[in-house]
């Protein structure tokens, strides 16, 4: 769990009866992006990268992650921009 973000809480349409395969189909992009942001925040807090570097890496990560993995928005269920 990353600061209150668990894999299962980011998986849309997930119930206890769903198989692991069903849970992993939804929200992978949101989960991986959340992990990426946590890592970048940690790197900035340890002064290993600058805020400008974090911003550039975040943009690249977001583009790569959302083009590589299914998101909740792909299934017509909203997305991280709906907050």
C-alpha positions as CSV (number, residue, x, y, z in Angstrom):
1,X,0.0,0.0,0.0
2,X,1.3,3.4,-1.0
3,X,0.0,6.2,1.3
4,X,-3.5,4.7,1.2
5,X,-3.5,3.6,-2.4
6,X,-3.8,-0.2,-2.6
7,X,-3.8,-2.2,-5.8
8,X,-7.3,-3.5,-5.2
9,X,-8.7,0.0,-4.5
10,X,-7.6,1.2,-7.9
11,X,-9.1,-1.8,-9.7
12,X,-12.5,-1.0,-10.9
13,X,-15.3,-3.6,-10.7
14,X,-13.3,-5.7,-8.3
15,X,-15.2,-8.0,-6.0
16,X,-13.9,-10.7,-3.7
17,X,-15.3,-13.3,-6.2
18,X,-13.3,-11.9,-9.1
19,X,-10.2,-13.8,-10.1
20,X,-6.8,-12.2,-10.0
21,X,-6.9,-11.9,-13.8
22,X,-10.2,-9.9,-13.6
23,X,-8.8,-7.5,-11.0
24,X,-5.6,-6.8,-12.9
25,X,-7.5,-5.8,-16.1
26,X,-8.8,-2.6,-14.7
27,X,-6.8,0.4,-13.4
28,X,-3.3,-0.9,-14.0
29,X,-2.3,2.5,-15.5
30,X,-3.6,4.4,-12.5
31,X,-1.8,2.1,-10.1
32,X,1.5,2.2,-11.9
33,X,1.3,6.0,-12.3
34,X,0.6,6.3,-8.5
35,X,3.7,4.2,-7.8
36,X,5.8,6.3,-10.2
37,X,4.7,9.5,-8.5
38,X,5.5,8.1,-5.0
39,X,9.0,7.1,-6.2
40,X,9.6,10.6,-7.8
41,X,8.4,12.3,-4.6
42,X,10.9,10.2,-2.6
43,X,13.7,11.1,-5.0
44,X,13.0,14.8,-4.7
45,X,12.7,14.6,-0.9
46,X,16.2,13.0,-0.8
47,X,17.6,15.6,-3.1
48,X,18.5,13.0,-5.7
49,X,16.6,14.8,-8.5
50,X,15.4,18.4,-8.8
51,X,11.7,19.5,-9.0
52,X,12.2,20.3,-12.7
53,X,13.6,16.8,-13.3
54,X,10.7,15.3,-11.4
55,X,8.2,17.2,-13.6
56,X,9.9,16.0,-16.9
57,X,10.1,12.4,-15.7
58,X,6.5,12.5,-14.5
59,X,5.3,13.7,-18.0
60,X,7.3,10.9,-19.7
61,X,6.1,8.3,-17.2
62,X,2.5,9.3,-17.5
63,X,2.6,9.1,-21.3
64,X,4.4,5.7,-21.3
65,X,2.3,4.2,-18.6
66,X,-1.1,5.2,-20.0
67,X,-0.1,4.1,-23.5
68,X,1.1,0.7,-22.2
69,X,-1.5,-0.4,-19.6
70,X,-5.3,-0.3,-19.4
71,X,-6.8,2.4,-17.4
72,X,-10.2,2.8,-15.8
73,X,-11.0,5.5,-18.4
74,X,-10.3,2.9,-21.2
75,X,-13.4,1.0,-19.9
76,X,-15.6,4.1,-19.8
77,X,-15.5,4.3,-16.0
78,X,-14.0,7.7,-15.5
79,X,-10.4,8.4,-14.8
80,X,-7.9,10.2,-12.7
81,X,-8.8,13.5,-14.2
82,X,-12.3,13.2,-12.8
83,X,-11.2,14.0,-9.2
